Amino acid sequence: MQPETAMQYETAQILAAIQAGDTPAEEFAHLKLPDSYRAVTVHADEAEMFDGLASRDKDPRRSLHVEDVATPELGPGEAIVAVMASAINYNSVWTSIFEPVSTFSFLRRYGKVSELTRRHDLPYHVIGSDLAGVVLRTGPGVNKWKPGDEVVAHCLSVELEDAEGHDDTMLDPQQRIWGFETNFGGLAHLALVKTNQLMPKPAHLTWEEAASPGLVNSTAYRQLVSKNGAAMKQGDVVLIWGASGGLGSYATQMALNGGAIPVCVVSSPDKAQICRSMGAELIIDRAAEGYRFWKNAEEQDPKEWQRFGSKIRELTGGEDPDIVFEHPGRETFGASVYVAKRGGQIVTCASTSGFQHSYDNRYLWMNLKRIIGSHFANYREAWEANRLIDKGMIHPTLSKSYPLEQTGQAAYDVHRNLHQGKVGVLCLAPREGLGVRDAAKRDRLLPAINRFRNV
Ligand SMILES: NC(=O)c1ccc[n+]([C@@H]2O[C@H](COP(=O)([O-])OP(=O)(O)OC[C@H]3O[C@@H](n4cnc5c(N)ncnc54)[C@H](OP(=O)(O)O)[C@@H]3O)[C@@H](O)[C@H]2O)c1
């Protein structure tokens, strides 16, 4: 298609430079940045559009728009990145259904931090917390990255002006998730990031494969592996909810990789098969088992917790989980606390089915169990998680990719749990399969990279 506008022409020039594969840094630095770019947005004046509907019936295809927005001004320590591909995370689902709160409240708060952050407080929100692409411009004070660098971005945005964030950047009082609590996210042709979000793109992966692990892989790393989370060790029994889903598919690989014993919970034979293909042997199909942890909206059923615990022991030869990898929340949390081993850990990063958890505290204190809260990952943890991908020790779990224009459908699939692993989004990349720079390494790892395809 011939470019019709200046924006389309300039975007085409950027894409051609990336596709060439050997464009020098100076040329990237001289490419004109378009004044506007294509992006997936939600609108502030639509934040009430789903009022009165059940969560399940709130349809991201209605609230997500694909439109041209103004290119933001570049600040110190920042970069503008040409986004080749991005991915759907559950946070984009939350944004699209305006739950638990509209993300415009985050943008308003961020806009008050400084003169520069005021850029983020707009009547539209460019969403998305993953990307793979190429650096086009860097702001003042950036030395480590330059135009032309092929990168992925993790989604931790910090200011680090307070002392609290300097041991663990996740503890920075100004910690935010880029593309969720900040504007100019990754589901777009361009993105604005802080350069301490950037990491090298693994050379053996396509753009869409490289974009897909970021948020969930880093989160699973901190939650399960890092000393800030469960500090998993060899031989640990790890109960993993949603083991073929976004977070769970990485947690399962990390458990196997680290010599632990994953017990994978899924909801269909296809998902069980995916877990087997990753190398897991102990799998529970929660749908086939028909667990009913709640008798009604108020009361849980300890007999069902016991039945679940017995199934775990049957698979493990009588052992209880050292670690429970929690994220479904309200529906499963009582069971998770019950089945964890004496002295074990329940490490949680989410509450997909409801954030008011209840559990029988006697099982926690009498058995000396611990509940640990975990949220995303600091730069070091995200870097380590990306390094595992680069080394071919952990693999992307991409099952399907959509073009940018169909991001609403992609988010709908994740919202309705119709997907496997990760769902990708092609941004500037005109088709799947582009961006591989190390074909020999890819050939070696291909069966593992393709495990989630066409399931
Ligand atoms: N704090 C953080 O930094 C962070 C980071 C990433 C994600 N999250 C949150 O973590 C949650 C999961 O994210 P994700 O990317 O893994 O999503 P996902 O791709 O949808 O996978 C979650 C899986 O959990 C299982 N599940 C869903 N509801 C369940 C229920 N009621 N009972 C038991 N299992 C259930 C489903 O697997 P089966 O149907 O096969 O059982 C589903 O595939 C979301 O709420 C997300 O916002 C938080």
The ligand as a MOL file (V3000), in Angstrom:
LIG
                    3D

  0  0  0     0  0            999 V3000
M  V30 BEGIN CTAB
M  V30 COUNTS 48 52 0 0 0
M  V30 BEGIN ATOM
M  V30 1 N 1.2800 -8.5340 39.8510 0
M  V30 2 C 1.8240 -8.6990 38.6800 0
M  V30 3 O 2.9000 -8.1860 38.4260 0
M  V30 4 C 1.1450 -9.5300 37.6490 0
M  V30 5 C 1.8370 -9.8850 36.4890 0
M  V30 6 C 1.2200 -10.6950 35.5500 0
M  V30 7 C -0.1090 -11.0620 35.7330 0
M  V30 8 N -0.7640 -10.6550 36.8520 0 CHG=1
M  V30 9 C -2.1570 -11.0730 37.0570 0
M  V30 10 O -2.1630 -12.4900 37.1530 0
M  V30 11 C -3.3790 -12.9990 36.6540 0
M  V30 12 C -3.0810 -14.0840 35.6280 0
M  V30 13 O -2.3730 -13.5020 34.5370 0
M  V30 14 P -1.9670 -14.4040 33.2960 0
M  V30 15 O -1.2520 -13.5530 32.3340 0
M  V30 16 O -1.3350 -15.6430 33.7580 0 CHG=-1
M  V30 17 O -3.4310 -14.7280 32.7380 0
M  V30 18 P -3.8990 -15.9190 31.8140 0
M  V30 19 O -3.0260 -16.0580 30.6270 0
M  V30 20 O -5.3560 -15.6820 31.6150 0
M  V30 21 O -3.6970 -17.2510 32.6850 0
M  V30 22 C -4.3290 -17.4300 33.9260 0
M  V30 23 C -4.8160 -18.8600 34.0540 0
M  V30 24 O -5.3190 -19.0200 35.3660 0
M  V30 25 C -6.3300 -19.9980 35.3450 0
M  V30 26 N -7.5010 -19.4740 36.0430 0
M  V30 27 C -8.2490 -18.3920 35.7300 0
M  V30 28 N -9.2690 -18.2570 36.5900 0
M  V30 29 C -9.1690 -19.2960 37.4580 0
M  V30 30 C -9.9450 -19.7190 38.5690 0
M  V30 31 N -11.0240 -19.0540 38.9520 0
M  V30 32 N -9.5490 -20.8380 39.2340 0
M  V30 33 C -8.4510 -21.5210 38.8520 0
M  V30 34 N -7.6870 -21.1700 37.7950 0
M  V30 35 C -8.0400 -20.0620 37.1120 0
M  V30 36 C -6.6900 -20.2820 33.8910 0
M  V30 37 O -6.1000 -21.5380 33.5480 0
M  V30 38 P -6.9690 -22.8920 33.4720 0
M  V30 39 O -8.3230 -22.4740 32.9910 0
M  V30 40 O -6.2310 -23.7660 32.5370 0
M  V30 41 O -6.9850 -23.4390 34.8730 0
M  V30 42 C -5.9660 -19.1890 33.1270 0
M  V30 43 O -5.4970 -19.6310 31.8840 0
M  V30 44 C -4.1580 -11.8040 36.1230 0
M  V30 45 O -5.0770 -11.3900 37.0900 0
M  V30 46 C -3.0820 -10.7450 35.9270 0
M  V30 47 O -3.5770 -9.4420 35.9860 0
M  V30 48 C -0.1720 -9.9300 37.8260 0
M  V30 END ATOM
M  V30 BEGIN BOND
M  V30 1 1 1 2
M  V30 2 2 2 3
M  V30 3 1 2 4
M  V30 4 1 4 5
M  V30 5 2 4 48
M  V30 6 2 5 6
M  V30 7 1 6 7
M  V30 8 2 7 8
M  V30 9 1 8 9
M  V30 10 1 8 48
M  V30 11 1 9 10
M  V30 12 1 9 46
M  V30 13 1 10 11
M  V30 14 1 11 12
M  V30 15 1 11 44
M  V30 16 1 12 13
M  V30 17 1 13 14
M  V30 18 2 14 15
M  V30 19 1 14 16
M  V30 20 1 14 17
M  V30 21 1 17 18
M  V30 22 2 18 19
M  V30 23 1 18 20
M  V30 24 1 18 21
M  V30 25 1 21 22
M  V30 26 1 22 23
M  V30 27 1 23 24
M  V30 28 1 23 42
M  V30 29 1 24 25
M  V30 30 1 25 26
M  V30 31 1 25 36
M  V30 32 1 26 27
M  V30 33 1 26 35
M  V30 34 2 27 28
M  V30 35 1 28 29
M  V30 36 1 29 30
M  V30 37 2 29 35
M  V30 38 1 30 31
M  V30 39 2 30 32
M  V30 40 1 32 33
M  V30 41 2 33 34
M  V30 42 1 34 35
M  V30 43 1 36 37
M  V30 44 1 36 42
M  V30 45 1 37 38
M  V30 46 2 38 39
M  V30 47 1 38 40
M  V30 48 1 38 41
M  V30 49 1 42 43
M  V30 50 1 44 45
M  V30 51 1 44 46
M  V30 52 1 46 47
M  V30 END BOND
M  V30 END CTAB
M  END
